[in-house]
Amino acid sequence: MSVLLLTVFLSLLLVSLFVALFLAERRRRKFGSSEQDALLPFSDEDQPKEPPPKTSRLHH
């Protein structure tokens, strides 16, 4: 019976550790996902974005 209690105690300890680490990671990354993280090397956030060229349309 003591082995069963020890197993339940360790299981609850691991579950609480997982939940705490999961919530800390979610709070740190702010809705990030592994798919978005994989695309980070392709992002051009450090380069200033140029506005699209203005074209004037003449209506006849």
Summary of the structure (lengths in Angstrom):
residues: 60
radius of gyration: 25.8
end to end distance: 91.9
largest distance: 91.9
contacts: 69
relative contact order: 0.06
helix: 60%
strand: 0%
